[in-house]
Amino acid sequence: MSYVEACPRCGNVEIPYPLSTRDGCGDSRYKIYCNNDVLEFMSAEGFYYRILSINPFASRLVLSPPLIQSHSCSSSDLGIGGIRLDDGSPFNISTRNTVMLFNCSANILLSPLNCSSNSFCRKFEALDVGSGCKDTLCCHYLKDSSMNSHKIRVRFGGCTAYTSVIDVRPNDPAEAWNYGIELQWEAPHL
C-alpha cells in the first residue's frame, strides 16, 4: 500500500485526507474543487455548492444551501431539481439535516412531512432572508436513514425552494440556526 498525501490548502482551508482537489493528492473518489481559493462541492448535475466547513474527525462537510430567489420563492438550483449526489459517491446527506420546503403544491399535504402552522419553515419565513416565501405552503422534515440520502428534491409542480439547518431544536430561535447541507463521507477502502 502506498501513502497518498493530503492536498495543499485552498485559500486558508486545509484539505484533509481523503478529500481531493486535484490529481496526485487525496483520494479521487472524494473530489471537491478549489476555485479561486474557494472550496466547492459539485453535485451530480454539475452545480457547485460552496463548502462552509470541514470536520475531518467526524467525516463531515457543510455546504451552503442554495440561494432562494425572493421574487419567485425558488431555489437557485431549481432548474436541476435540487441537490443530487452521484449514487456511487462516498458522500451522503447526513441525518442531522432538517430540510424546509417552500412554495409547495397541495399534493405535499399527502406526505408525512410537517406542514402545520408550527413547522420550522414558518420561523424561517419570518426572517428577511425567507420573506420571499412568506405565506406559501411549506413543510419541514428531518432527513433520516430511511430516506434517499443522495438528494433533496425541488421541482415545478412540487416545492420550488428549500433550505437546510443542521441540528435544529424546536425552541431554537431562527436567528441562531446553523444553515447548511451537511454531507458525511464513508471511510476510504484501503
Disulfide bonds with the S-S distance in Angstrom:
Cys7-Cys25 1.95
Cys10-Cys34 2.16
Cys73-Cys133 2.01
Cys104-Cys159 2.07
Cys115-Cys139 1.85
Cys121-Cys138 2.03
